[in-house]
Amino acid sequence: MSANEPPDPLKRLGDRLDRARRGRVGSDQSGRSGPPPGAMGLGFRIAVELVSALCVGLALGWVFDHFLGTRPWGLIVFFLLGMAAGMVNVFRAAKQLGAAPPATRSGDRVPRD
């Protein structure tokens, strides 16, 4: 690059983003930042994941039944699949909660195994 050419704006933006990511305080490896969610937040997350999986299962079952004329079997099967998917999501959320490292003060370092 010669001295007369202006600097690349995308490179400058990339450098600024890298500096901002390095300077982020309280972020974990997953990219999320901020304090860990409380019990109420976790409860809402679990409830929303369970209800949304059931709704998606019911909607897919209704669509199958409507277009294939298999009433009520599509609705029943997809309701059960949605319930299973919701339970898997609840299990994953509970597993993440149990695997979270204990909260530390801002200056403390958590040893990594």
Rosetta blueprint (number, residue, H / E / L):
1 M L
2 S L
3 A L
4 N L
5 E L
6 P L
7 P L
8 D L
9 P H
10 L H
11 K H
12 R H
13 L H
14 G H
15 D H
16 R H
17 L H
18 D H
19 R H
20 A H
21 R H
22 R H
23 G L
24 R L
25 V L
26 G L
27 S E
28 D L
29 Q L
30 S L
31 G L
32 R L
33 S E
34 G L
35 P L
36 P L
37 P L
38 G L
39 A H
40 M H
41 G H
42 L H
43 G H
44 F H
45 R H
46 I H
47 A H
48 V H
49 E H
50 L H
51 V H
52 S H
53 A H
54 L H
55 C H
56 V H
57 G H
58 L H
59 A H
60 L H
61 G H
62 W H
63 V H
64 F H
65 D H
66 H H
67 F H
68 L H
69 G L
70 T L
71 R L
72 P L
73 W H
74 G H
75 L H
76 I H
77 V H
78 F H
79 F H
80 L H
81 L H
82 G H
83 M H
84 A H
85 A H
86 G H
87 M H
88 V H
89 N H
90 V H
91 F H
92 R H
93 A H
94 A H
95 K H
96 Q H
97 L H
98 G H
99 A H
100 A L
101 P L
102 P L
103 A L
104 T L
105 R L
106 S L
107 G L
108 D L
109 R L
110 V L
111 P L
112 R L
113 D L
